[in-house]
Amino acid sequence: MVDQAAEEITRYHEQTKHHVNRYARSPGYMDWKNQPNPFRVFEGTLTIPLPLAAQNPSLEHMALYRRRAVSGEPFSLSSLAGFLELSLGLSAWKVYGNSRWSLRINPSSGNLHPTEAHLVLPAMKGLEAGLYHYNPLRHALEQRAAIPHDLWRQITGHFNTDGFMVALSSIFWREAWKYGERAFRYCNHDAGHALAALGFSAALKGWKLSCLNGLSDDDIETLLGFDRTAWEPLEAEHPDLVCFVQEQNGPAVARTLPQEVIRAFADLIIAGKPNRLSPNRDDWQIIYRTAEHCRKPRTEEARCDYGDKPFFTHPPAPLTATDIIRRRRSATAFDPDGSIDQERFFALLDKTLPRNHCPPFDVGLGAAAVHLLLFVHNVPPLARGLYFFCRNPEDLQALRKAFRSDFLWEPVTDDLPLYLLRTGDVRQEAIEVSCNQEIAGFSAFSLGMIARFEQTLRSTPYRYRHLFWETGIVGQVLYLEAEAQGARGTGIGCFFDDPVHSLAGLADNTWQSLYHFTVGRPIEDPRLTTLPPYHHLKRNSDAV
Ligand SMILES: Cc1cc2nc3c(=O)[nH]c(=O)nc-3n(C[C@H](O)[C@H](O)[C@H](O)COP(=O)(O)O)c2cc1C
């Protein structure tokens, strides 16, 4: 079973590679009349508008990563609202001519936003204990089920501390509408970005997220009532993950839920009809088949020891943590002369290393399996060239053996696992492997995320998705760190897979590049007007 799943997933992966002369299968045009609605609504549910943050917490940049020695904010409707606003809420509206579109705190491939969030919440002032869907357009909760007092007591007893659960799911059609078969990859990148966004926002509240990594996808569907929801064909939400959110100084919690709790959720009455997202949908069958092969069974709860390496705290970022989160945007063009100095580059790379008790990697997805192949263009005084950043020292020897034998592997600094592979101008190579996108070459640096691939699939096929989640988490760190250093980033899902591998000398599936990213000094598009994220809502009342 495992072997067959690994084979099928590998087939999907091969089939959805972009080649220089052949892109992965997609519609090839924009079918505007069937463009999916980026906002899910569960019609007929009780909707609870959430308050918007009256003022932003003025915490310094490092509060994103280093938990403060303070108690977390008490769980209330207003703290929960702030948590969601600063993770999955809207960040702005853009206007160009007659077009208007919203952006969010979390980025998304093509701004299509396949990721949805659901919450399992205790009773609080103004809110009944229940299962809720978060609607970022209205900044509101939609109640899908009420949770009886006894069930909530059982949940608190199980975790032995107060808290709530937040879950992510993906609607594949939203991405497949534009990107066709490769869309399953993008949905999982986006889930990773969203997970990191939740982790950062939780940290600012003095809360921490723990992934319930023992749960199966069946468990999650039961928990979220997906098995009792009348989905439109091809518009169903697919379960990604569930996290428990607790006060940051609280006890280490169980990473699963007892079967009797799942059974109790199976008995809840689920309200709400999912809104229809498109008049018509295409059936990209390979995505749904692959998703089946990636379904996660119940597993042992996993914990991981990442060590406690101190952070680079220099140079200090002039922005507050909240400003960094709110300002995050994707650059669409870069100043080719724009540089990022070496010190800032090192500080940025350092944040991508997992550490115990530090967001976003301590959420508990397992050991780091993703490394960075860096195209350094303009990071003075560092020489231009190809570099490698090894996020898990256990992989270093295997990587060195797999990569081209003429690479130098010269350590750059004692403080980081960063190696020079070869010097030279790599702008053109970076552009070419990133689907000829100039943003990969005219930046200060760009990179490919190289993942331990074949072995992961052979042992745990469901972790195919986790690899993409990890790249999304790394991507979210890069987005925020770029802002913190006065620069800007952009995720790059469109790249030519095998040309990247050839460049590195990778000949088989042991390692695969799964996501690209670029960072530099942005050039703004003066044609666009920006509007505030919630100008369309009358404060605290639902005006949409
Ligand atoms: C997984 C992923 C892949 C992306 N791929 C590309 C890409 O190949 N090229 C590009 O210009 N932007 C890419 N982007 C940036 C998105 O277009 C951008 O996030 C989206 O338009 C929303 O804008 P914002 O990030 O400013 O909120 C990607 C973003 C993500 C999260």
PDBQT file of the ligand as one rigid body, heavy atoms in Angstrom, charges set to zero:
ROOT
HETATM    1  C1  LIG A 601       3.011  29.216  -3.274  1.00  0.00    +0.000 C 
HETATM    2  C2  LIG A 601       3.158  30.535  -3.971  1.00  0.00    +0.000 A 
HETATM    3  C3  LIG A 601       3.652  30.562  -5.265  1.00  0.00    +0.000 A 
HETATM    4  C4  LIG A 601       3.799  31.800  -5.915  1.00  0.00    +0.000 A 
HETATM    5  N1  LIG A 601       4.335  31.825  -7.179  1.00  0.00    +0.000 NA
HETATM    6  C5  LIG A 601       4.561  33.010  -7.788  1.00  0.00    +0.000 A 
HETATM    7  C6  LIG A 601       5.236  33.056  -9.034  1.00  0.00    +0.000 A 
HETATM    8  O1  LIG A 601       5.647  32.026  -9.599  1.00  0.00    +0.000 OA
HETATM    9  N2  LIG A 601       5.445  34.289  -9.589  1.00  0.00    +0.000 N 
HETATM   10  C7  LIG A 601       5.027  35.456  -8.987  1.00  0.00    +0.000 A 
HETATM   11  O2  LIG A 601       5.243  36.540  -9.541  1.00  0.00    +0.000 OA
HETATM   12  N3  LIG A 601       4.391  35.425  -7.786  1.00  0.00    +0.000 NA
HETATM   13  C8  LIG A 601       4.158  34.241  -7.170  1.00  0.00    +0.000 A 
HETATM   14  N4  LIG A 601       3.564  34.204  -5.928  1.00  0.00    +0.000 N 
HETATM   15  C9  LIG A 601       3.094  35.451  -5.282  1.00  0.00    +0.000 C 
HETATM   16  C10 LIG A 601       1.572  35.545  -5.336  1.00  0.00    +0.000 C 
HETATM   17  O3  LIG A 601       1.182  35.916  -6.634  1.00  0.00    +0.000 OA
HETATM   18  C11 LIG A 601       1.065  36.529  -4.269  1.00  0.00    +0.000 C 
HETATM   19  O4  LIG A 601       1.270  35.951  -3.010  1.00  0.00    +0.000 OA
HETATM   20  C12 LIG A 601      -0.400  36.850  -4.448  1.00  0.00    +0.000 C 
HETATM   21  O5  LIG A 601      -0.626  37.562  -5.626  1.00  0.00    +0.000 OA
HETATM   22  C13 LIG A 601      -0.926  37.672  -3.278  1.00  0.00    +0.000 C 
HETATM   23  O6  LIG A 601      -0.202  38.861  -3.131  1.00  0.00    +0.000 OA
HETATM   24  P1  LIG A 601       0.538  39.224  -1.770  1.00  0.00    +0.000 P 
HETATM   25  O7  LIG A 601       1.572  38.163  -1.532  1.00  0.00    +0.000 OA
HETATM   26  O8  LIG A 601       1.141  40.577  -2.019  1.00  0.00    +0.000 OA
HETATM   27  O9  LIG A 601      -0.492  39.219  -0.678  1.00  0.00    +0.000 OA
HETATM   28  C14 LIG A 601       3.418  33.000  -5.263  1.00  0.00    +0.000 A 
HETATM   29  C15 LIG A 601       2.939  32.952  -3.948  1.00  0.00    +0.000 A 
HETATM   30  C16 LIG A 601       2.821  31.735  -3.302  1.00  0.00    +0.000 A 
HETATM   31  C17 LIG A 601       2.337  31.699  -1.878  1.00  0.00    +0.000 C 
ENDROOT
TORSDOF 0
